[in-house]
Amino acid sequence: MMLTEKEAEERICPQPDSIYCGGSRCMAWRWHPTENKRKHVMCSDDKTEKMPDRPSDVPDSWEFVPYYERDYGYRPAYWLEDVESFKKRSLPLLGFCGLAGGPK
């Protein structure tokens, strides 16, 4: 059963010597993989270090992340969704007890 941590903490724990579920504080807790990631738009010049003109499909609130290079590789330049917009559209984080079976 998929639950938020708050919902889980109201459930009885299946482990001996435990009363209520500890959620992510318990080693048996498993997070459900979600697509809760901030959106991004790649820059047309992915190796730019200076902020280019903002594309029309990129909101003013999004931040520019410049090209970044190191010995082991590089990160291309892109526009990143602002945190407030991400929070408004993101799903709640869900998880389940690994001792009580998998998610359903």
FENWOKA-V981910 format. One record per run of one state. SS is the DSSP state (2 for helix, 1 for strand, 0 for the rest). FROM is the first residue (numbers start at 0). TO is the last residue. If there is no record, write none. Layout:
ss=<SS SS>
from=<FROM FROM>
to=<TO TO>
This chain:
ss=<0 1 0 2 0 1 0 1 0 2 0 1 0 1 0 1 0 1 0 1 0 1 0 2 0 1 0>
from=<0 2 3 4 8 11 12 19 20 22 25 28 31 39 42 62 65 67 70 72 75 77 80 82 89 94 97>
to=<1 2 3 7 10 11 18 19 21 24 27 30 38 41 61 64 66 69 71 74 76 79 81 88 93 96 103>
